[in-house]
Amino acid sequence: MTTALKAMVEAALDDAARRTKTDRTKLTVLSAESVTWSDGSLGCPSRVRRTRRRWVPGHRIRIQAGAEVLDYHVGRRGVPVLCPAGRSIEPVPNGST
């Protein structure tokens, strides 16, 4: 895992602990991987905001807090953003363009 990805995971863990009111030591990182998102929504579309279709390199971090799984999506800026359950779209398969 790169230093940059480790920093993103740490930020996502901090956010997950705050949101779920769970001690960080009880959180589990299920995955932290480099992905390619199909557009600027980073795989988390909003009905309000439209984005142009273009490939966006990024990361996906999944954290388990008890029975809940939090799905964080990261774009070029390197800031993990929680994608609410049910809104997440899978990244481009194999990072292909």
Phi, psi and omega in degrees: 000132180288162178300319180297316180294322177301318179296321178295319179297317178300316179296319179294320177298317178301315181294317180298319179298317180294313183295319185265355183056041180246137176300136182304327181293344180262002177270148178236129174277112180281323178198153175211107188219155173281136180219173171239123178272149184282344178200183184291352177281354180057037178075018179223072186294150177242141178289338183277317187252128176262144177235153177286146179281114175200153181285134180233117176289143180190205181218160174228130180234124179245127184235134177260131176233096185065234180273352183266139174246123179259132185248109181258133179245140184231138177248206184298330182286344177080016181256118179293132179236128180289128175260118183303149179306136178090348180256347186289134175247139182297147176292172179298131180304132177056020179065018183288154180242000000 
